[in-house]
């Protein structure tokens, strides 16, 4: 029952020939249903706008809109409406060849927790399936913010693929020689002379995973899993140009600017970096004010 034209509950009950107790019993029965319907509509809107998000990230989006929903209730609603994201397994061609003559560098990134941008970069290569062929994606991430700082997509696995991603990162990021570690697996693309020479020319220290330890480069592997689940497996690329355009848009706009990351307290990489810059600026200002 809806109040309108300034009528009070008591007068409405009298006109409807029902008691106030009956009215409130009916209201208590209907109100939760209206709230459930409204919330379900919001969840559907968010889940359809972010098709690869699970209940944790949908819950974070709800909190951004001022709605706190128990995770069990959210899982139930998403399952009932078939909104839980699915993971599609795919054939995985080899992208790493660690059987080579080049030097394997020690692992400097193990247990390292970077305290700011451009202290630790991680890199990796994965495949992308086109209609009738494979192409290959190389990425460089800043381990502090998980932001993709460089990427390249080509139809080959030579060192120039990895170098293309590295050159983008070096062009767009202001690094300080001697402060940055660059961590990868032991693949020939990263161990070869051209790649190591470019790192050394920029004052970057190479670092490589231990043999048989995929967890040493887990952050890069995690990003590859994300882009496969949220972009690559959901798109039928016509050709390499289509793949390069779509993947570039996902990396630059969706992932870097908007995708919520659980390790960043459900902020996007760019949000996290901007917040860190504000904190650093405030700290420097405070320290300057404290000096005599």
Residue, then its C-alpha position, 0 to 999 in steps of 0.5 A: x500500500x502506497x501513501x500519497x497526497x499527504x494522507x497519513x497511515x491512520x487515515x489510509x487504514x480507516x479508508x481501507x477498513x483495515x487495522x494499523x497492525x494489519x497494515x504494518x504486517x503487510x508492509x513487513x511482508x512486502x518491503x523485503x521483497x521490494x528490497x530484494x528486487x531492487x538489489x537484484x536489478x543492481x547486481x544484474x546491471x553490474x554483472x552484465x557491465x563487467x561480465x568477467x567479474x566474480x562475486x568479490x568484485x561485484x561486491x566491491x562495486x556495490x560498496x562503491x555505490x553505498x550498498x553492503x551485501x553479505x557475500x553469501x547472499x550475493x553468491x546466491x543471487x548471482x547463481x540464481x540469475x546465472x551471473x557467476x562468471x565462467x572460466x574457459x580452459x584453452x589449449x596452450x602452446x609453448x611460449x618459453x624455451x629455457x634450453x639455451x646458451x645464454x646466462x641465467x640471472x639470479x632471482x632478485x625479486x624473491x620475497x621483494x615487496x616494492x614500496x613504490x612504482x618503478x622498483x620491480x617490473x615483471x614480464x611474460x609472454x602468452x599466446x592469443x588464438x586467432x581464427x586460423x593461427x596463433x599470435x603472441x602477447x608480451x607484457x611488462x607490469x609494474x609489480x607495485x600497482x599491477x599496471x601494464x606499463x608495456x605490451x606488444x603483440x606479434x605473430x612471432x616469438x623472437x626477442x623483438x616481441x619482448x623488446x617491443x613491450x620493454x621499449x614501450x615501458x621505457x618510453x612511458x615510465x620515468x625510471x632511475x638507473x640502478x633502482x629498478x629490477x626487471x624479473x622474468x622467466x628463463x626464456x630465451x627472449x629475455x636471456x638473449x644478448x639484445x634484451x639484456x643489453x637494453x636492460x643494462x643500457x637503461x640501468x636496470x638489473x635483470x632477474x630470473x625465476x628459479x628452475x621449475x618454480x612458476x610461482x617466482x613469476x606469479x604476478x605476471x602469470x596472474x595477469x595473463x590468466x586475467x586477460x585470457x578470462x576477461x578478454x581473449x577467451x570472450x572474443x573471436x579475433x578476425x586477424x592480428x590487427x583486430x586482436x591488437x586493437x581489442x587487446x590494447x583497449x582492454x589493457x589501456x582502458x579496462x584493466x589499467x583504468x577501471x578493473x578492480x584488483x583484490x590485491x590493491x584493496x579493490x582499486x584499479x592500478x591507476x587509482x592505486x598509483x595516484x593514491x600512492x603519489x598523494x600519500x608520498x606528496x603529503x609525507x614529503x610536505x610534512x617532513x619539510x614542515x618539520x625541519x627547523 
